[in-house]
Amino acid sequence: KPIAPPIAATATSAAATAATATAAVTATITAATTTVTTRPRQLDHLTGCRFFLSLWIACNHFSVHEASHASLSLDAALRRSNVAVCAFVLLSGFVTHHAYATRPLLDRAAARTFYLRRIGRVALTTYVAMAAALVLGILLGEADYQLHAPHLLRCALLVENWQLPWRGDVFWCPAGNTWTIVALLPSWGLYPLTAAAVAAAGATLGTVGLVAYACALWTVEMAVPFGAFLSQTFWLSSKQHEVLYFWPVAQLTDFVIGVLASEVSRRVVVTRAAEAAEAAEAAE
């Protein structure tokens, strides 16, 4: 009991500092980016990148995998389409922050609008895909393993992936590739807090500090599977792969790295805009 007030005071002070830093960074970015008229709202180069990533994933799922010598290298590349999936998670963090970094998402109304726009856009298509896949599977006689009421309920609630660490195998929902939506839900749900933390860190550490932080996160993320890979004589079990890939918690780091990269990008834009404004003033 005697230490509760100092802890509460410290927490309140830290929250106030983070809120002040977030407001300051947001105001700076908003003021600076209003002068940048050449930056498109939609990042077309990332749209093009998505096309090739989607092509990679589609080829892995729908091409015929052969073990012949001639196709071995191509087959190995296709089977690594999980790299493209991880890139999509990074892009999700980057684009989400690109769109919402200057908005006060810690406000309840703003956060509600964010969740409706971010999650609402994909929820409908996810449910339509699941329903269509289930109906098609029933018609083709290939959905027996999915006709299990608790399983379908978990799929409908978008929580089936959360069981992976405690389950022996992957029990796919209808339209199994919708697992990526479930895996990203925690990242989207925590984004308002992530954005505030990144803004506060940027105000304290600066752009170089944010880059270092992103590199540190990536190092920690890679150290876990790489350490297991080395200790098990260059091998990861299927169970380890499922936990490190399909479990929603495992995708949080990639999403945050994408947010950090987006914040660094925004700060570079702000700096260049300020330098251009100063140069224009000096020329006058």
KEKE-3310 file (N, C-alpha, C; in steps of 0.2 Angstrom, whole numbers, plus 5000, padded with zeros to 4 digits):
npx = (5004:5010:5018:5009:5004:5016:5018:5006:5007:5019:5015:5004:5012:5020:5011:5005:5017:5019:5007:5009:5021:5016:5006:5014:5022:5013:5007:5018:5021:5009:5008:5020:5018:5007:5012:5018:5014:5016:5016:5008:4992:4989:5001:5008:5019:5020:5008:5010:5020:5013:5006:5016:5019:5007:5006:5017:5012:5000:5005:5012:5002:4993:5001:5009:5019:5034:5047:5058:5074:5076:5066:5069:5075:5066:5054:5058:5059:5045:5039:5043:5034:5030:5038:5033:5021:5024:5030:5018:5012:5021:5019:5006:5007:5015:5007:4995:5000:5004:4992:4985:4993:4993:4981:4971:4970:4968:4958:4941:4930:4937:4945:4935:4930:4941:4943:4931:4933:4945:4945:4932:4932:4938:4932:4919:4922:4930:4920:4912:4920:4923:4910:4907:4917:4914:4901:4905:4914:4905:4897:4906:4909:4920:4921:4920:4928:4927:4914:4910:4904:4909:4921:4918:4911:4922:4929:4920:4920:4933:4944:4951:4964:4971:4972:4983:4996:4993:4988:4988:4989:4986:4970:4961:4950:4936:4940:4954:4965:4961:4967:4977:4970:4965:4976:4981:4972:4975:4986:4980:4971:4979:4984:4982:4988:5000:5004:5004:5015:5025:5026:5030:5042:5049:5050:5058:5070:5072:5074:5085:5086:5073:5075:5086:5078:5069:5078:5083:5071:5069:5080:5078:5066:5071:5080:5075:5068:5080:5089:5083:5083:5097:5100:5094:5100:5099:5085:5067:5053:5036:5027:5033:5035:5021:5018:5027:5022:5008:5002:4993:5001:5014:5014:5015:5027:5032:5022:5024:5037:5034:5026:5036:5045:5037:5035:5048:5049:5040:5045:5057:5051:5045:5057:5063:5053:5054:5067:5066:5057:5064:5075:5068:5063:5076:5080:5071)
npy = (4994:5007:5010:5012:5025:5032:5024:5025:5039:5039:5032:5040:5051:5046:5043:5056:5062:5054:5057:5070:5071:5063:5072:5083:5078:5074:5087:5093:5085:5086:5100:5101:5092:5097:5106:5098:5094:5085:5072:5057:5051:5038:5025:5021:5013:5003:4997:4991:4982:4974:4967:4958:4951:4944:4937:4928:4921:4915:4907:4898:4891:4886:4880:4866:4856:4850:4837:4836:4838:4849:4858:4861:4872:4882:4877:4877:4890:4894:4887:4895:4905:4910:4921:4931:4933:4937:4949:4956:4958:4967:4977:4980:4986:4997:5004:5006:5015:5025:5030:5034:5040:5054:5055:5057:5043:5039:5044:5040:5040:5042:5031:5021:5024:5021:5007:5002:5006:4999:4986:4983:4983:4971:4961:4958:4952:4942:4933:4931:4923:4912:4907:4904:4895:4884:4880:4876:4866:4857:4853:4847:4837:4837:4843:4837:4837:4849:4851:4853:4859:4867:4870:4877:4888:4894:4898:4907:4917:4921:4916:4904:4902:4906:4895:4887:4885:4876:4865:4850:4850:4859:4865:4869:4883:4885:4891:4893:4902:4913:4914:4924:4936:4934:4933:4946:4953:4956:4965:4976:4979:4984:4995:5009:5011:5007:5017:5028:5025:5024:5037:5044:5037:5042:5055:5055:5047:5051:5050:5041:5034:5027:5019:5011:5005:4997:4988:4982:4975:4967:4959:4952:4945:4936:4929:4920:4909:4906:4902:4891:4883:4881:4874:4863:4855:4861:4862:4864:4860:4855:4859:4870:4878:4881:4888:4899:4906:4905:4908:4922:4931:4930:4938:4951:4958:4960:4968:4979:4983:4987:4998:5007:5009:5016:5028:5033:5035:5046:5055:5058:5064:5075:5082:5085:5093:5104:5108:5112:5123:5132:5134:5140:5152:5158:5160:5170)
npz = (5000:5004:4993:4982:4979:4973:4962:4955:4953:4945:4934:4929:4926:4916:4906:4904:4898:4887:4880:4878:4870:4859:4854:4851:4841:4831:4828:4823:4812:4805:4802:4794:4783:4777:4768:4758:4743:4733:4738:4736:4742:4740:4740:4727:4722:4732:4730:4718:4723:4731:4721:4715:4727:4730:4718:4720:4731:4726:4716:4723:4730:4720:4709:4702:4712:4709:4711:4703:4695:4687:4690:4703:4710:4707:4713:4726:4728:4727:4737:4748:4750:4761:4765:4757:4763:4776:4772:4768:4780:4786:4777:4780:4793:4789:4780:4787:4797:4789:4785:4796:4806:4810:4816:4831:4838:4851:4856:4860:4851:4839:4839:4838:4825:4817:4820:4814:4801:4797:4801:4798:4784:4780:4787:4781:4768:4773:4780:4769:4761:4769:4770:4757:4754:4763:4759:4746:4749:4755:4745:4736:4744:4752:4765:4777:4788:4793:4797:4811:4826:4837:4831:4820:4826:4833:4821:4816:4826:4824:4831:4830:4827:4838:4846:4843:4850:4859:4853:4843:4829:4814:4812:4800:4795:4785:4769:4771:4770:4776:4788:4789:4791:4804:4811:4810:4817:4831:4830:4823:4832:4843:4837:4840:4852:4849:4839:4847:4856:4847:4843:4854:4857:4846:4848:4859:4855:4842:4824:4820:4831:4831:4819:4824:4834:4827:4820:4831:4836:4825:4826:4838:4835:4825:4832:4840:4831:4824:4833:4838:4826:4824:4836:4834:4825:4812:4809:4810:4819:4813:4822:4829:4818:4816:4827:4827:4815:4811:4823:4830:4839:4835:4824:4828:4829:4816:4811:4819:4816:4803:4806:4812:4802:4793:4801:4802:4788:4787:4795:4788:4777:4783:4787:4775:4769:4778:4776:4762:4763:4771:4762:4752:4758:4761:4748:4744)
capx = (5000:5014:5021:5004:5003:5021:5017:5001:5010:5023:5011:5001:5017:5022:5005:5005:5023:5018:5002:5012:5025:5012:5003:5019:5025:5007:5006:5024:5020:5003:5010:5025:5015:5002:5016:5020:5009:5018:5016:5002:4988:4990:5007:5007:5024:5018:5002:5014:5024:5008:5004:5021:5019:5001:5008:5021:5008:4996:5009:5014:4996:4990:5005:5010:5025:5038:5054:5063:5080:5076:5062:5070:5076:5059:5050:5060:5057:5038:5037:5045:5030:5029:5041:5028:5016:5028:5030:5011:5011:5025:5016:5000:5009:5017:5001:4991:5003:5004:4985:4982:4998:4992:4975:4971:4966:4967:4951:4936:4926:4942:4947:4929:4930:4947:4941:4926:4936:4951:4943:4926:4933:4940:4927:4914:4925:4932:4915:4909:4925:4922:4904:4907:4921:4911:4896:4908:4916:4900:4894:4911:4910:4927:4921:4918:4932:4925:4907:4911:4901:4914:4926:4914:4910:4928:4930:4915:4922:4940:4949:4953:4971:4974:4973:4989:5002:4991:4985:4993:4989:4982:4963:4959:4944:4934:4944:4960:4970:4959:4970:4981:4966:4964:4983:4982:4968:4978:4990:4976:4968:4983:4988:4981:4993:5007:5006:5006:5021:5030:5027:5033:5049:5052:5051:5064:5075:5074:5074:5090:5083:5068:5078:5089:5073:5066:5083:5083:5065:5070:5085:5075:5062:5074:5085:5071:5068:5086:5092:5080:5085:5104:5101:5090:5103:5096:5078:5062:5047:5030:5024:5037:5033:5015:5018:5030:5020:5001:4999:4993:5006:5020:5014:5015:5033:5033:5018:5027:5042:5031:5024:5042:5047:5032:5036:5054:5048:5036:5050:5061:5047:5045:5063:5064:5049:5056:5073:5064:5054:5070:5078:5063:5063:5082:5080:5067)
capy = (5000:5013:5011:5012:5031:5033:5020:5028:5045:5038:5030:5046:5056:5043:5044:5063:5063:5051:5060:5077:5069:5061:5078:5087:5075:5074:5093:5094:5081:5089:5106:5100:5088:5101:5109:5093:5093:5079:5065:5054:5048:5031:5023:5016:5008:4998:4993:4986:4977:4969:4962:4953:4946:4940:4932:4923:4916:4911:4902:4892:4887:4883:4877:4859:4856:4844:4836:4835:4842:4855:4863:4861:4879:4886:4874:4879:4897:4894:4885:4900:4911:4913:4927:4936:4934:4942:4956:4958:4960:4973:4982:4982:4991:5003:5008:5008:5021:5030:5033:5036:5043:5061:5056:5056:5037:5037:5047:5035:5041:5041:5024:5017:5025:5017:5000:5001:5006:4995:4979:4982:4982:4964:4956:4955:4948:4936:4929:4928:4918:4906:4904:4901:4889:4879:4877:4872:4860:4852:4851:4842:4831:4838:4847:4833:4838:4856:4851:4852:4865:4871:4873:4883:4894:4898:4901:4913:4922:4923:4915:4898:4902:4907:4888:4884:4883:4871:4860:4846:4851:4865:4863:4875:4885:4886:4897:4892:4907:4919:4914:4930:4941:4933:4934:4953:4957:4959:4971:4981:4981:4987:5000:5016:5011:5007:5023:5033:5023:5025:5044:5045:5035:5046:5062:5054:5044:5053:5046:5036:5029:5023:5014:5006:5001:4992:4983:4977:4971:4961:4954:4948:4941:4931:4925:4914:4903:4904:4898:4884:4880:4879:4869:4856:4853:4864:4859:4867:4855:4858:4863:4876:4883:4884:4894:4905:4908:4905:4911:4929:4934:4929:4943:4957:4961:4962:4974:4985:4985:4991:5005:5010:5011:5021:5034:5035:5038:5052:5060:5061:5069:5082:5085:5088:5099:5110:5111:5115:5129:5136:5136:5145:5158:5161:5163:5176)
capz = (5000:5004:4986:4977:4976:4969:4956:4951:4950:4939:4928:4927:4923:4910:4902:4902:4894:4880:4877:4876:4864:4853:4852:4848:4835:4827:4826:4818:4805:4801:4799:4789:4777:4773:4762:4754:4739:4729:4741:4735:4747:4739:4738:4721:4722:4737:4727:4713:4726:4733:4715:4715:4732:4729:4713:4723:4735:4722:4712:4728:4732:4714:4704:4703:4715:4707:4714:4697:4696:4683:4693:4711:4712:4706:4718:4733:4729:4727:4744:4752:4749:4768:4765:4755:4768:4781:4769:4768:4787:4786:4773:4784:4798:4786:4777:4792:4800:4784:4784:4803:4810:4812:4819:4838:4839:4858:4858:4860:4845:4833:4839:4835:4818:4815:4820:4809:4794:4796:4802:4794:4777:4778:4790:4777:4763:4776:4781:4763:4758:4773:4769:4750:4754:4766:4754:4740:4752:4756:4738:4733:4748:4755:4771:4783:4794:4795:4800:4819:4828:4841:4827:4816:4830:4833:4815:4815:4831:4822:4836:4829:4827:4845:4850:4840:4854:4864:4849:4840:4822:4811:4810:4795:4794:4778:4766:4776:4770:4780:4794:4790:4794:4811:4814:4810:4822:4837:4828:4821:4838:4847:4834:4843:4857:4846:4836:4853:4859:4842:4842:4860:4856:4841:4851:4863:4852:4835:4818:4821:4837:4828:4815:4829:4838:4822:4819:4837:4836:4820:4828:4843:4831:4821:4836:4843:4827:4822:4839:4838:4820:4825:4841:4832:4819:4806:4808:4814:4818:4811:4828:4830:4812:4816:4832:4824:4809:4811:4829:4830:4843:4831:4818:4831:4828:4809:4810:4823:4812:4798:4809:4814:4795:4791:4805:4799:4782:4788:4798:4782:4773:4787:4787:4768:4768:4782:4772:4756:4765:4773:4756:4748:4762:4760:4741:4744)
cpx = (5004:5016:5016:5004:5009:5020:5012:5003:5014:5020:5007:5006:5019:5017:5005:5011:5022:5013:5005:5016:5021:5009:5008:5021:5019:5007:5012:5023:5014:5005:5015:5022:5010:5006:5018:5015:5010:5017:5009:4999:4989:4997:5008:5013:5023:5012:5005:5017:5019:5006:5009:5021:5013:5002:5012:5017:5003:4999:5010:5007:4993:4994:5006:5018:5029:5045:5059:5068:5079:5071:5063:5071:5069:5054:5051:5058:5049:5036:5039:5041:5028:5032:5037:5023:5018:5028:5024:5010:5015:5022:5009:5002:5011:5011:4996:4993:5003:4998:4983:4987:4996:4985:4975:4967:4965:4960:4946:4933:4931:4944:4941:4929:4936:4946:4936:4929:4941:4949:4936:4927:4935:4935:4922:4916:4927:4926:4912:4913:4924:4915:4904:4911:4918:4905:4899:4911:4911:4897:4899:4912:4917:4927:4919:4922:4931:4918:4907:4909:4905:4919:4924:4913:4916:4930:4926:4917:4930:4945:4952:4961:4975:4975:4980:4994:4999:4987:4990:4994:4985:4975:4960:4952:4942:4937:4950:4964:4967:4962:4975:4977:4965:4971:4984:4978:4971:4983:4986:4973:4972:4986:4987:4987:5000:5009:5008:5013:5027:5032:5031:5041:5053:5054:5057:5070:5077:5073:5079:5088:5078:5071:5082:5084:5070:5071:5083:5077:5066:5075:5082:5070:5065:5079:5081:5071:5075:5090:5089:5082:5092:5104:5098:5093:5100:5089:5073:5056:5041:5027:5027:5035:5026:5014:5021:5027:5012:4998:4999:4998:5012:5020:5015:5021:5034:5028:5021:5033:5040:5029:5030:5045:5043:5034:5043:5053:5044:5041:5055:5057:5046:5051:5065:5060:5051:5062:5071:5061:5059:5073:5074:5063:5070:5083:5076:5071)
cpy = (5006:5015:5012:5019:5033:5030:5023:5035:5044:5036:5036:5050:5053:5044:5051:5064:5060:5054:5067:5076:5067:5068:5082:5085:5075:5081:5095:5091:5084:5095:5106:5097:5092:5105:5105:5091:5087:5072:5062:5051:5040:5030:5018:5011:5002:4994:4988:4981:4972:4964:4956:4948:4942:4935:4926:4918:4912:4906:4896:4888:4884:4880:4870:4859:4849:4843:4835:4840:4848:4860:4863:4868:4883:4883:4876:4886:4898:4892:4890:4906:4914:4920:4932:4938:4938:4949:4959:4961:4966:4979:4985:4987:4997:5007:5010:5015:5027:5034:5036:5039:5050:5061:5054:5049:5035:5040:5041:5035:5039:5034:5019:5018:5021:5010:4998:5001:5001:4988:4978:4980:4975:4959:4953:4951:4941:4931:4927:4923:4912:4903:4900:4894:4883:4876:4873:4866:4854:4849:4846:4837:4831:4842:4844:4835:4845:4856:4849:4859:4869:4874:4878:4889:4898:4901:4908:4919:4924:4922:4908:4897:4903:4900:4885:4881:4877:4865:4856:4847:4857:4862:4869:4877:4885:4892:4898:4898:4913:4919:4921:4936:4940:4934:4942:4957:4960:4965:4977:4984:4985:4994:5007:5016:5011:5013:5028:5031:5025:5033:5047:5043:5040:5053:5061:5052:5047:5048:5040:5031:5024:5017:5009:5002:4995:4987:4979:4973:4965:4956:4949:4943:4935:4927:4919:4908:4901:4900:4891:4880:4877:4873:4863:4854:4855:4862:4863:4862:4859:4862:4870:4881:4886:4889:4900:4909:4910:4909:4919:4933:4935:4935:4950:4961:4964:4968:4980:4988:4989:4998:5009:5013:5016:5028:5037:5038:5045:5057:5063:5066:5076:5086:5089:5094:5105:5113:5115:5122:5134:5139:5141:5152:5162:5164:5169:5182)
cpz = (5000:4997:4981:4974:4971:4962:4952:4948:4944:4933:4925:4923:4916:4904:4899:4897:4887:4876:4874:4870:4858:4850:4848:4841:4829:4824:4821:4812:4801:4798:4793:4782:4774:4767:4757:4749:4734:4731:4740:4741:4747:4737:4733:4720:4727:4734:4722:4717:4729:4727:4715:4721:4732:4723:4716:4727:4731:4718:4717:4729:4726:4709:4707:4706:4712:4710:4709:4698:4693:4687:4701:4713:4712:4712:4725:4734:4730:4734:4749:4752:4756:4769:4762:4760:4774:4778:4769:4775:4788:4783:4777:4789:4795:4783:4782:4796:4795:4784:4791:4808:4813:4815:4826:4840:4846:4860:4856:4853:4839:4833:4836:4827:4814:4814:4815:4802:4793:4796:4798:4787:4775:4781:4785:4772:4766:4777:4774:4760:4762:4771:4762:4750:4758:4762:4749:4743:4753:4750:4735:4738:4752:4762:4777:4789:4797:4798:4807:4822:4832:4836:4822:4820:4831:4827:4814:4820:4829:4827:4836:4830:4834:4849:4848:4845:4859:4860:4845:4833:4820:4809:4806:4795:4787:4775:4771:4776:4773:4787:4795:4793:4802:4814:4814:4815:4828:4835:4826:4828:4843:4844:4837:4848:4854:4843:4842:4855:4854:4842:4848:4860:4851:4844:4856:4860:4845:4830:4818:4826:4835:4824:4819:4832:4833:4821:4825:4838:4831:4822:4833:4840:4828:4826:4839:4838:4825:4827:4839:4832:4821:4831:4840:4826:4812:4804:4812:4813:4816:4816:4829:4824:4813:4822:4830:4818:4809:4818:4829:4833:4839:4826:4821:4829:4821:4808:4813:4819:4806:4800:4810:4807:4793:4795:4803:4793:4782:4790:4792:4778:4776:4786:4780:4767:4772:4778:4766:4758:4767:4767:4752:4752:4761:4753:4740:4747)
residu = (LYS:PRO:ILE:ALA:PRO:PRO:ILE:ALA:ALA:THR:ALA:THR:SER:ALA:ALA:ALA:THR:ALA:ALA:THR:ALA:THR:ALA:ALA:VAL:THR:ALA:THR:ILE:THR:ALA:ALA:THR:THR:THR:VAL:THR:THR:ARG:PRO:ARG:GLN:LEU:ASP:HIS:LEU:THR:GLY:CYS:ARG:PHE:PHE:LEU:SER:LEU:TRP:ILE:ALA:CYS:ASN:HIS:PHE:SER:VAL:HIS:GLU:ALA:SER:HIS:ALA:SER:LEU:SER:LEU:ASP:ALA:ALA:LEU:ARG:ARG:SER:ASN:VAL:ALA:VAL:CYS:ALA:PHE:VAL:LEU:LEU:SER:GLY:PHE:VAL:THR:HIS:HIS:ALA:TYR:ALA:THR:ARG:PRO:LEU:LEU:ASP:ARG:ALA:ALA:ALA:ARG:THR:PHE:TYR:LEU:ARG:ARG:ILE:GLY:ARG:VAL:ALA:LEU:THR:THR:TYR:VAL:ALA:MET:ALA:ALA:ALA:LEU:VAL:LEU:GLY:ILE:LEU:LEU:GLY:GLU:ALA:ASP:TYR:GLN:LEU:HIS:ALA:PRO:HIS:LEU:LEU:ARG:CYS:ALA:LEU:LEU:VAL:GLU:ASN:TRP:GLN:LEU:PRO:TRP:ARG:GLY:ASP:VAL:PHE:TRP:CYS:PRO:ALA:GLY:ASN:THR:TRP:THR:ILE:VAL:ALA:LEU:LEU:PRO:SER:TRP:GLY:LEU:TYR:PRO:LEU:THR:ALA:ALA:ALA:VAL:ALA:ALA:ALA:GLY:ALA:THR:LEU:GLY:THR:VAL:GLY:LEU:VAL:ALA:TYR:ALA:CYS:ALA:LEU:TRP:THR:VAL:GLU:MET:ALA:VAL:PRO:PHE:GLY:ALA:PHE:LEU:SER:GLN:THR:PHE:TRP:LEU:SER:SER:LYS:GLN:HIS:GLU:VAL:LEU:TYR:PHE:TRP:PRO:VAL:ALA:GLN:LEU:THR:ASP:PHE:VAL:ILE:GLY:VAL:LEU:ALA:SER:GLU:VAL:SER:ARG:ARG:VAL:VAL:VAL:THR:ARG:ALA:ALA:GLU:ALA:ALA:GLU:ALA:ALA:GLU:ALA:ALA:GLU)
# end
